[in-house]
Amino acid sequence: MSKQYFAIAASAALALTLTACSGDGDSAEARTSSSSTVSHIHGVGIDPADDRLYVATHEGVFTPGENNEPQRVGDSRDDYMGFTVAKARTFLASGHPAPDAEGPGNKGLIESTDAGRTWTTKSLSGDVDFHALEYTDGTIYGYDSTNGKVRVSKDGVKWQDRATLPALDIAVNPDDTQMLLATTEAGVAKSTDGGKTFTEGAEPVLHFVSWGAPDAAYGIDGSGALHRSTDSGNTWKKVGTAPGGQPQALTAVDAERVLVATQDGVYESKNGGSTFTKRMDVASKGGH
């Protein structure tokens, strides 16, 4: 299946056309440069080293500065697609080089061990664009949008191919790494064999999913309605609505702490989606 096929699916953000993309002050200042405008977000996460928010975007990685303005981390202006905080100061990502940067069109899997300041290539450069990445119990799970398949790796270098399916996002049960959820145009699909096979999608139709705790899988639909499942994705209950329009990214940090990127900012809930606080401003252009 072609890259274009799955890029169309991602850019539509599952609009039913999926047929084919605060912490310690001194260290924060050292990591960031001048503020910039952010147009579109692909991933959000919290670094456990200092509890700082990091935001992967179409124009680089950012963190909130004064008055919630986005502050660039490092010098890169690359397009970061799949993004996850693996552990303290260690991030994994994928995407594409900035228009004026050298390198292959797909970055494969890249890694930062200095909280996003610099990045090195781990594998699959030129071949794969991961639109979703998860790191659980020492294992990396990625949704390869170039080929429309789930891939799994222990070291980020050697990969196992798992199921092929048209999806936008995946999530892994932190207590059972054989159990995955994937968002499809028909609803949430589930795997109980490490992503080798998935059930047919079942409602609700969600854009993004994230597993914050064994009994706290979160999903968000196109209107920003946040849903929670306490039974591994079998049933879902609406628990709140994120402000700011159509969602662009979702990360459940734990059972109650949830990050949502929407068209006008990054929002955080510390009570399971009942209320949200804006953490970073965004000037969105839409698209994925």
C-alpha positions as CSV (number, residue, x, y, z in Angstrom):
1,M,0.0,0.0,0.0
2,S,1.3,3.4,-0.9
3,K,2.5,6.2,1.4
4,Q,-0.1,8.5,-0.3
5,Y,-2.9,6.2,0.6
6,F,-2.2,6.3,4.3
7,A,-1.2,10.0,4.2
8,I,-4.7,10.8,2.9
9,A,-6.2,8.8,5.8
10,A,-4.2,10.6,8.4
11,S,-4.7,14.0,6.9
12,A,-8.5,13.4,7.0
13,A,-8.1,12.6,10.7
14,L,-10.6,9.8,10.5
15,A,-13.3,12.0,9.1
16,L,-14.8,8.7,7.9
17,T,-12.5,8.6,4.9
18,L,-9.9,6.2,6.2
19,T,-9.5,4.1,3.0
20,A,-6.0,4.3,2.2
21,C,-0.7,11.1,8.9
22,S,6.7,23.7,34.4
23,G,10.1,22.1,35.5
24,D,13.4,23.5,36.6
25,G,13.9,26.9,35.2
26,D,17.6,26.9,34.4
27,S,17.6,23.7,32.4
28,A,14.5,24.8,30.5
29,E,16.1,28.0,29.5
30,A,19.2,26.1,28.3
31,R,17.1,23.9,26.1
32,T,14.9,26.5,24.4
33,S,15.3,29.3,21.9
34,S,13.0,32.1,20.9
35,S,9.3,31.7,20.9
36,S,7.6,30.7,17.6
37,T,4.1,30.2,16.2
38,V,3.0,26.6,16.1
39,S,0.6,25.6,13.2
40,H,-0.1,21.9,13.9
41,I,0.7,19.4,16.6
42,H,1.4,15.7,16.2
43,G,2.3,14.6,19.7
44,V,2.4,15.7,23.3
45,G,4.2,14.3,26.4
46,I,5.5,14.9,29.9
47,D,9.2,14.4,30.7
48,P,9.3,12.6,34.1
49,A,12.7,14.2,34.7
50,D,11.2,17.6,35.4
51,D,7.5,17.3,34.7
52,R,7.8,19.6,31.7
53,L,5.4,19.5,28.8
54,Y,6.9,18.8,25.3
55,V,4.9,19.3,22.1
56,A,5.9,17.7,18.7
57,T,4.8,19.9,15.8
58,H,5.0,20.5,12.1
59,E,7.8,23.0,12.8
60,G,9.9,21.3,15.5
61,V,9.5,20.4,19.2
62,F,8.3,23.1,21.6
63,T,7.7,23.6,25.4
64,P,5.5,26.2,27.0
65,G,7.3,29.4,27.9
66,E,6.1,32.6,29.5
67,N,2.4,33.2,29.2
68,N,2.0,29.8,27.6
69,E,3.8,30.9,24.4
70,P,5.6,28.1,22.6
71,Q,9.3,28.0,23.0
72,R,11.4,26.0,20.5
73,V,13.5,23.2,21.9
74,G,16.9,23.0,20.2
75,D,17.4,24.3,16.6
76,S,15.4,21.7,14.6
77,R,12.5,22.8,12.4
78,D,11.7,19.3,11.2
79,D,8.2,18.0,11.0
80,Y,7.8,15.6,13.9
81,M,5.0,13.1,13.3
82,G,4.9,10.1,15.7
83,F,6.3,11.2,19.1
84,T,6.5,9.7,22.6
85,V,8.4,10.4,25.8
86,A,10.0,7.0,26.4
87,K,11.6,7.8,29.8
88,A,13.4,10.7,31.5
89,R,14.9,13.0,28.9
90,T,14.6,10.3,26.2
91,F,12.1,10.9,23.4
92,L,11.3,8.9,20.3
93,A,9.9,10.4,17.1
94,S,9.5,10.1,13.3
95,G,8.6,12.5,10.6
96,H,10.1,14.5,7.8
97,P,13.0,17.0,7.4
98,A,12.3,20.7,7.3
99,P,12.0,22.1,3.7
100,D,15.5,23.5,3.8
101,A,17.1,20.5,5.5
102,E,19.0,17.7,4.0
103,G,18.1,14.0,4.3
104,P,15.6,11.5,3.1
105,G,11.9,12.4,3.0
106,N,11.0,9.9,5.8
107,K,13.1,10.1,9.0
108,G,12.3,6.5,10.2
109,L,12.8,6.2,14.0
110,I,14.9,9.0,15.6
111,E,15.8,9.4,19.3
112,S,16.8,12.2,21.6
113,T,18.5,11.6,24.9
114,D,18.7,15.3,25.9
115,A,15.0,16.2,26.1
116,G,14.6,17.1,22.4
117,R,17.7,19.3,21.9
118,T,19.4,17.0,19.5
119,W,18.3,13.9,17.6
120,T,20.0,10.8,16.1
121,T,18.7,8.2,13.7
122,K,18.0,4.8,15.1
123,S,16.6,2.9,12.0
124,L,14.4,2.9,8.9
125,S,15.6,6.2,7.6
126,G,14.1,6.9,4.2
127,D,11.8,4.0,4.4
128,V,9.2,4.7,7.2
129,D,7.1,7.5,8.6
130,F,5.7,6.5,11.9
131,H,2.5,8.4,12.7
132,A,2.1,6.8,16.1
133,L,4.8,5.6,18.6
134,E,4.4,4.0,22.0
135,Y,7.1,2.9,24.5
136,T,5.9,0.4,27.1
137,D,7.9,-2.0,29.3
138,G,11.1,-1.6,27.2
139,T,9.4,-2.2,23.8
140,I,8.6,0.3,21.0
141,Y,5.4,0.0,19.1
142,G,4.9,2.0,16.0
143,Y,2.2,2.5,13.4
144,D,4.1,2.7,10.0
145,S,1.9,5.0,7.9
146,T,4.1,4.5,4.9
147,N,3.1,0.8,4.7
148,G,0.0,0.8,6.9
149,K,1.3,-1.7,9.4
150,V,2.1,-2.1,13.1
151,R,5.8,-2.6,13.9
152,V,7.4,-3.7,17.1
153,S,11.0,-3.4,18.3
154,K,13.0,-4.0,21.5
155,D,16.0,-1.9,20.6
156,G,14.7,0.5,17.9
157,V,16.9,-1.0,15.3
158,K,15.5,-4.5,14.5
159,W,11.8,-4.5,13.8
160,Q,9.0,-7.2,13.7
161,D,6.1,-6.6,11.3
162,R,2.7,-7.1,12.8
163,A,-0.8,-6.5,11.4
164,T,-1.5,-4.4,8.4
165,L,-4.6,-2.1,8.8
166,P,-5.7,1.4,8.0
167,A,-5.4,3.3,11.3
168,L,-4.6,6.7,12.7
169,D,-3.4,5.9,16.2
170,I,-2.5,3.0,18.5
171,A,-2.2,2.5,22.2
172,V,-0.7,-0.2,24.4
173,N,-2.0,-1.5,27.7
174,P,0.7,-0.7,30.3
175,D,-0.1,-3.8,32.2
176,D,-0.4,-6.2,29.3
177,T,1.8,-5.4,26.3
178,Q,0.0,-8.0,24.2
179,M,-3.1,-5.8,24.2
180,L,-3.3,-2.9,21.7
181,L,-6.0,-0.6,20.6
182,A,-6.1,1.1,17.1
183,T,-8.4,3.8,15.8
184,T,-10.0,3.0,12.4
185,E,-12.9,4.5,10.4
186,A,-15.2,1.8,11.8
187,G,-14.2,2.4,15.4
188,V,-11.7,1.0,17.9
189,A,-10.0,-2.2,16.9
190,K,-8.4,-4.4,19.5
191,S,-5.4,-6.8,19.5
192,T,-4.6,-9.4,22.2
193,D,-1.6,-10.9,20.5
194,G,0.8,-8.0,20.5
195,G,-0.6,-6.4,17.3
196,K,-0.4,-9.5,15.1
197,T,-4.1,-9.5,14.5
198,F,-6.9,-7.0,15.3
199,T,-10.7,-7.3,15.7
200,E,-13.0,-5.3,13.4
201,G,-13.4,-1.7,14.6
202,A,-16.3,-1.1,16.9
203,E,-17.9,2.2,18.0
204,P,-17.2,4.8,19.2
205,V,-15.3,6.2,16.3
206,L,-12.3,7.9,17.9
207,H,-9.4,9.8,16.4
208,F,-6.8,9.2,19.0
209,V,-6.3,6.8,21.9
210,S,-3.9,6.6,24.8
211,W,-3.6,4.2,27.7
212,G,-2.8,6.0,31.0
213,A,-3.3,3.0,33.3
214,P,-4.6,-0.5,33.0
215,D,-8.1,0.7,33.8
216,A,-7.8,4.0,32.1
217,A,-7.7,4.0,28.3
218,Y,-8.7,7.3,26.9
219,G,-10.0,8.2,23.4
220,I,-11.1,11.4,21.8
221,D,-13.4,11.9,18.8
222,G,-13.5,14.5,16.1
223,S,-15.6,16.9,18.2
224,G,-13.2,16.9,21.1
225,A,-15.3,14.6,23.3
226,L,-13.1,12.6,25.6
227,H,-14.0,9.0,26.3
228,R,-12.7,6.6,28.9
229,S,-12.7,2.8,29.0
230,T,-12.1,0.9,32.2
231,D,-12.4,-2.5,30.6
232,S,-9.6,-2.5,28.1
233,G,-11.5,-0.8,25.3
234,N,-14.6,-3.1,25.4
235,T,-16.9,-0.2,26.4
236,W,-16.4,3.5,26.5
237,K,-18.0,6.4,28.5
238,K,-17.8,10.1,27.7
239,V,-16.1,11.9,30.6
240,G,-15.6,15.4,29.2
241,T,-14.9,17.7,26.3
242,A,-11.6,19.3,25.4
243,P,-11.7,23.0,24.5
244,G,-10.4,24.4,21.3
245,G,-11.9,22.5,18.4
246,Q,-10.8,19.4,16.5
247,P,-8.2,17.3,18.4
248,Q,-4.7,16.9,17.0
249,A,-3.0,14.7,19.7
250,L,-3.8,12.8,22.9
251,T,-1.6,11.5,25.7
252,A,-2.9,10.0,29.0
253,V,0.0,10.4,31.4
254,D,-1.7,8.3,34.1
255,A,-5.2,7.4,35.2
256,E,-6.3,11.0,35.7
257,R,-3.9,13.2,33.9
258,V,-4.6,13.7,30.3
259,L,-3.1,16.0,27.6
260,V,-5.0,17.0,24.5
261,A,-3.8,19.2,21.6
262,T,-6.6,20.9,19.7
263,Q,-6.8,23.6,17.1
264,D,-6.0,26.5,19.5
265,G,-3.8,25.0,22.1
266,V,-2.6,22.2,24.3
267,Y,-4.8,21.5,27.3
268,E,-4.3,19.4,30.4
269,S,-6.8,17.7,32.7
270,K,-5.8,16.3,36.1
271,N,-9.2,15.0,36.9
272,G,-9.9,12.5,34.2
273,G,-11.3,15.0,31.7
274,S,-13.8,16.7,33.9
275,T,-12.0,20.1,33.5
276,F,-9.1,21.3,31.4
277,T,-6.4,24.0,31.8
278,K,-4.6,25.5,28.8
279,R,-0.9,24.8,28.8
280,M,0.3,26.2,25.4
281,D,-1.1,28.4,22.7
282,V,-1.4,27.3,19.1
283,A,-2.2,29.1,15.8
284,S,-3.5,26.1,13.9
285,K,-3.8,25.7,10.2
286,G,-5.5,22.3,10.5
287,G,-4.5,19.2,8.6
288,H,-2.2,16.4,9.6
